[in-house]
Each structure stands twice: as C-alpha cells, then as structure tokens.
Amino acid sequence: MVTPRSSWSLAWLASLRGTTPTVALPSWFCNASLAPLRAMGARLIFVPVDGNGLADWDHLTQADLVVAVHTFGRAVSLDGARVACARTGALLVEDAAHVLAPTSGIGQEGDYILYSPHKVLALPDGAVLVSNGAPLPPCPSMVQSSPWPWVWRRLLQRSLPDIVRPRLPQGGQADFLTDPTDGDVPAPLYPSPLAQGLMGDADLAAEASRRRMNAAALRHAVGGLAGWHPLFADDGPAPYRLTLRCDDTDIAIARYAALRQAHLPVESWPDLPPEVSDSNAIGLRRSVILLPVHGALPPGYEQLYAKALVHV
C-alpha cells in the first residue's frame, strides 16, 4: 500500500484499534514523526532504551500497537517486542523508515512494516505500508501532491557552480542541541506519479553497494578520531548514515559546528518527544552525530570531512 509518509501509515494503522489507541514506542524516537498520531488522539507510551538505543519491552503492560524501530537501517531483535505483543494483545509494527529494502531480520516478523522510500532515496514523497497477512487500513481520499517544487529544487542544486554553493543558506539545524520547532500537521497528499515512478525505477542493489562503499570510506577517514567512535561495529547491508557517538556533548557540539562551518552535511538525531525522560535516550540525543553516505555523494568526499575535523 503506497502512502504519503510512514508517519501517516502509522496513524492509519493505529486507527484500526479505535479512536484513542495506545501506541508503545522506544524513547529514542523522532518527535516530528508522531504528529499524525498525536493529531488523531493516540495515547503514546515510551519504553526505556539501553545505551545503544535498544528498547526494553519487559515492563510494558498495555498497548494496541508496539512499534519496533530498525534505527538507521540496522535490524534489531524483535523477541522482546513480540513477547510484549503476546502479553498486551498488541499488533507488532516494524518501523523500517531508515531501511533501503527488506533484508535478514527486517520485514518478516511484524504484522505490518513501514518503509519510507522518500526518506532513504530523497524522493519528493511516498512511503510503503506492507502487511504480513493482517488487514490494511482504508486509504482516505487525498489530493495528489505536486512534484514540481521538488523538481525545481533538484534542477537548481545541479545547475549551481561549486563556487556558489558555500554561500547558500544551509539546511538543517544551526547547532547540535537545537531541535526543529513543532508546526501544524499538514494534510496528507497522495504521492505523485513522478514519485511512484522513481520508487519503481530505483536500483536498490546498486544504491546499497554505493552506501557501503561510502560508509567504509568515511569510517576510515574520520571514524578513528579520538573523542568519538562508530555506534555500530559494522555498516550493515545498506547503511542509512554513518552514526558516530561522541565521548561527551562538548565534543559533539564542536564537531557539528566545524562541519557546518565547512558547509558539509551533518545531522543530530532525534528531536526527542517532550514526554521522554529516559536517561539513555537523552544521552544518545546529546552525543550522536550522523554523516551522509547516500549513493549520490562524489568520490573523495570523505576527505572533506577529515580536513574539516583535523583540529577539532
């Protein structure tokens, strides 16, 4: 089932369990993705995570949906989530929004799986909701989105000479600790034919290969710098980002600022939900930096990151 965004897929799944469903999620989760759930009146429960961001479902006693997240495209064990579903009668949803394609440990056990091609492939819009035999929610009537703002933005990005790029306003957050501000929940728009065509034409195997090569090059260039370490021992089959955990928040602030100063893409993650008080989730938010590894990056880009961080 094609949907506008995986956040809307999740809200529509929740609607199958009533008007005020209880949705359980890891505390280390993106608040912006919860806007449609909040708008529909869902009750949100955030379970604690360990130092690596893995959810602890052992004490969950009530839920209609249990959302297990394959964060940054890495398969997580679903054993605890499945036991929690058996205990509460909840449906198991695998959040694979950071996943390029189904792989071992992802997409086999959940009642539903959420994929987000628009996010991992930088498309104008479009998500995919997969069911493992459970009924799909009804798709509401929607206006079709226009791809033209995305098309013009892409054309502009490709036509600009390199000498101009450092003068352009940067996207993302200006500093490491700032989160995006909450806004109104936009109405869902059905993915355009262009977006659906790009989804269907994507060579996922080639993209996965390029991501592995880029992640390996970037890991070699900057992963060994004192003060941080890769969050994962290896990059997996199709990394979403190179994820680096800093030894403390001051290092994260300084390195984020240095990369912004060099006009290089860098991200913090996530904008934690305001209800979250879990110390491990907060510690991860205040120490994890994400660097890009997508397949469109130019050869040798990793050296730009190494140069920007040489004295930080």
Helices and strands as residue ranges (DSSP letters): E 2-3, H 6-15, E 22-26, G 31-34, H 35-40, E 43-47, E 65-69, G 71-73, H 79-88, E 91-96, E 112-115, H 117-120, E 127-131, H 148-159, G 165-167, H 193-201, H 204-222, E 228-230, E 242-246, H 249-261, E 267-268, H 279-285, E 288-291, H 301-308
